[in-house]
Amino acid sequence: MNPLIEKRFARIAVLISSVVAISGCYYTQAARGQLDVMRKREPITDVIADAETSNELAERLRLVEDARAFSISELGLPDNDSYRSYADVERDYVVWNVFAAPEFELEAKQWCFPVAGCVSYRGYFSEQAARREAARLEGKGFDVSVGGIAAYSTLGKFADPVLNTMMRWEDVDLVATMFHELAHQLLYVKGDSTFNESFATAVEEFGIERWLVKRGLDAEMDKYLDRQRLRERLMQLVVAARVDLEEIYESASDETKMRAAKNARLKLLEIAVKREFEGSGRQQPAWVSEGFNNARLASMVLYQGRLPEFRKLLADCNEDIRCFYSAARALVSGDPLRLTAGLNEQ
């Protein structure tokens, strides 16, 4: 390891040690997991040049390099060391997120952290640890949902690598996720997961459409738009279910009646979602068969809860992405303590 990298790891180790010292078991696993990811990073140029790298992986990493350059020149996303390295974490997901919501409420439980502020989930680098936390919360009467996550953002605090967990995706999904995670580095609001994820999804949509158009990938564009339309139909089903559930939870019924009505409405949602996947010809993801509850619905609305608002903001800017960034920042400019990024003003 060269002296510069050794010095960086020394600084990181000091930072992580200080966090662990003041925080306890959850932060210990988080710090160790993050350090493990960083230790496994290798510059993408080195991985491509390595004779032992498969042709398939080398080709995907060249795609990453191309998309990273595009993210800077065309989308105004941060020009830093993120997604210029590759890490094989030797598992299918890098973290597992735990969502929880009260049995008769739709708002997700919040967890608060030093950097990210309060968010609607808790991440674990071990699936077993995530399942244990989920079981603990279930024991307290919460609805819970656990989901494997293939990529996440450290909000520019560290140089996020491309992970092996992302390599199983189609090219469009790989590139779109990079745009999404880099958007978090550009603008992140403490304590507002729905704002953050909806904003990043809007940037992702804008970026991937221009990426595909610029490369003349019409067939891929059609497939992407088909998936987008499917997501919107699913979101409409979820929103309708949430409206009905709100009425159930606000009723004067006793808990037994509310529970029965809740379960019946969620079953209808499950049937409708399965029907959408069957009609689309796309494979039904594993989470559909796991069933629905308040926590699952809370996790789903994070990514699109305010997406229509951000789409309109972009349209009002005549599709000028830098105007859009300024308009998005203006939404929270009245409360600068919540704005942890605007880190890279354009």
MONORRA-V398826 format. One record per pair of residues at least 24 apart in sequence whose ideal C-beta (glycine too) atoms are under 7 Angstrom apart, sorted by the first residue. I is the first residue (numbers start at 1). J is the second residue. D is the distance in whole Angstrom. If there is no record, write none. Layout:
I/J/D
I/J/D
This chain:
12/38/6
29/124/7
29/125/6
29/126/7
29/129/6
30/125/7
33/125/3
37/87/6
37/89/6
37/94/7
37/161/7
38/158/6
40/87/4
40/88/6
40/89/6
41/85/4
41/87/5
41/161/5
42/85/6
42/86/6
43/84/7
43/85/5
44/84/6
44/85/6
44/86/5
47/86/5
57/167/7
60/167/6
61/86/6
63/171/6
64/162/5
67/175/4
67/178/6
67/211/7
70/211/6
71/178/7
71/179/6
71/182/6
71/207/7
74/210/6
75/179/7
75/203/7
75/207/5
75/321/6
76/321/6
76/322/5
76/325/7
76/346/5
77/179/7
77/182/4
77/183/7
77/186/6
78/156/6
78/182/6
78/185/5
78/186/6
78/344/4
80/156/7
80/159/7
81/159/4
82/159/5
82/160/4
82/182/7
82/185/7
83/160/6
83/162/5
83/178/6
85/159/7
85/161/4
86/161/6
86/162/5
87/161/4
87/163/6
88/164/4
89/163/6
89/164/6
89/165/7
92/148/7
92/165/6
93/148/3
93/149/6
93/150/6
93/165/6
94/149/6
94/150/6
94/151/7
94/152/7
94/163/6
94/165/5
95/123/4
95/124/6
95/125/6
95/149/5
95/152/6
96/124/5
96/127/5
96/130/4
96/146/6
96/147/7
96/148/5
96/149/7
97/121/4
97/122/7
97/123/5
97/147/5
97/149/5
98/122/5
98/124/7
98/130/5
98/133/5
98/134/5
98/144/7
98/146/6
99/144/7
99/145/4
99/295/4
99/298/6
99/299/5
100/137/5
100/142/4
100/143/7
100/144/5
100/295/5
101/142/6
101/143/5
101/294/4
101/295/5
101/298/5
102/142/6
103/141/6
103/143/6
104/249/5
104/258/6
105/249/7
105/294/7
106/242/6
106/245/6
106/246/7
106/294/6
106/297/6
106/298/6
107/298/7
108/295/7
108/298/4
109/142/7
115/155/6
115/157/6
116/155/7
117/190/3
117/191/5
117/340/7
118/190/7
118/191/4
119/193/5
120/193/4
120/298/6
120/302/6
143/293/4
143/294/4
143/295/4
144/295/5
145/293/7
145/295/4
145/296/4
145/299/6
147/287/7
147/299/7
151/177/5
151/181/6
153/181/4
153/184/4
153/185/6
155/184/6
155/185/6
155/188/5
155/340/7
155/341/6
156/185/4
156/341/7
156/343/6
172/208/6
172/220/6
172/224/5
175/208/6
175/211/6
176/204/5
176/208/4
179/203/6
179/204/5
179/207/4
179/208/6
180/204/4
185/341/6
185/343/6
185/344/7
186/325/7
186/341/6
186/343/7
186/344/6
187/325/7
187/328/6
187/329/6
187/341/5
187/342/6
188/340/5
188/341/4
189/332/5
189/338/5
189/339/6
190/338/5
190/340/5
191/338/6
193/302/5
194/301/7
194/302/6
194/305/4
194/306/6
195/306/6
197/302/4
197/303/5
198/303/7
198/304/6
198/305/6
198/306/4
198/307/5
198/310/6
199/310/6
199/328/6
201/303/5
201/304/6
201/307/6
202/307/6
202/310/4
202/311/6
202/314/6
206/314/6
206/321/6
230/276/7
230/280/5
230/282/7
233/276/6
234/273/6
234/276/6
235/304/5
237/269/6
237/272/5
237/273/6
238/297/6
238/300/5
238/301/7
241/265/6
241/269/4
241/297/7
242/297/6
266/292/5
266/293/7
322/346/5
